[in-house]
């Protein structure tokens, strides 16, 4: 991720999320899946995650649904986005951006 072309704020947030995943004892494979997916999502948004709006998320989900990805890949993108935003907003409920 150090050489990726995402904004520095999103990198910082992803690295903080990584630390949280380690603290929760998630497997290395799961953490790698989360990080790789979040990096791809960050490239789509082209702005820091903490500036993403509900409309941005809807546009992202629409693009995923219209893609040629397998159903499992589509599911993973949406699931990881929800997990990350719950962490980002420090919420037990799904934040407004993804509900």
N, C-alpha and C positions, 0 to 999 in steps of 0.2 A: 504494500500500500504506500510505502514511502515514495515510490516513483510514479504513483498514479496521478492522473490529472483531475483530481477532485479538490474542492476548495479546502483551505487549511482548517476552517471551523468544523466542517463535516469530518475531516480526518481526526480531529481532536475528539469529537463526539463518539466516533466509531471506536477509537482507542479506549475511551472511558467505558464504553459498553463492553469492550473486550475484557477490561479489568473486572467489571461486574460479573461477566460470564465465568471467569476464572474463580472468583470468590464464591459463586454459587455451585461450583464443582461440575460444570458441564464438560462433556468429553471434548477432546481436541478436535475430533472430526466435526462435531456439531458447531463448535466455535468457528472453525475454518469455513464451514458452510455459511454461517451467519455473516462473517466478515466479507467473504467474496460476494455474497448477494447484496449486502449493504453498499459495497463499493460500486456495484453496477447501478443500484438505485440512485446513489448520490450523483453519478454521472448523468442520469436521466434528469434529475431535478435542476442541476446546474446552479444551485444555491444552497446555503447551509440548511441542514435538516431543521434547525430551530426557526427557520423562516418559511418553511413549507406550509402551504395553506390546504384547506380541505379540497379546494378546486384542483390544486397541484396533485394531490393524492388521487382524486377521481380521474384525472387525466392519465396518471401513471397506471392505475388499475385498468382503465379502458385500453391502453396500449398493450398491456400484458394479455388481456382477454382477446384482443384482436391479433395477437402474434401467433406464430406457428409452434410455440412452446407446447410441450406435453401438458396434460392436465395436472400432473404432479408438480411440474416446474412452476406452473401458474399458481398452484396452491402454495408452494414454498415461498414464492415472492410475496404473496399477500400475507401469509402467516408471519414471515420474518419482519415485514414492515409493521405489522400490528405489535409484535413482541418488542421491537425496537422503540416504537412510539410510546408504548406503555412505560418502558424504562425512561425514555427521554422526558416525559411529562410527569414522572414519578407518581404514577397513578395505578390503582388496582383496576379501574375501569378503562375501557378503550377511550382515548382522547377524542375530542371533537373532530380532529383532522382525519381520523380513520373510521369513525363510526357511521 
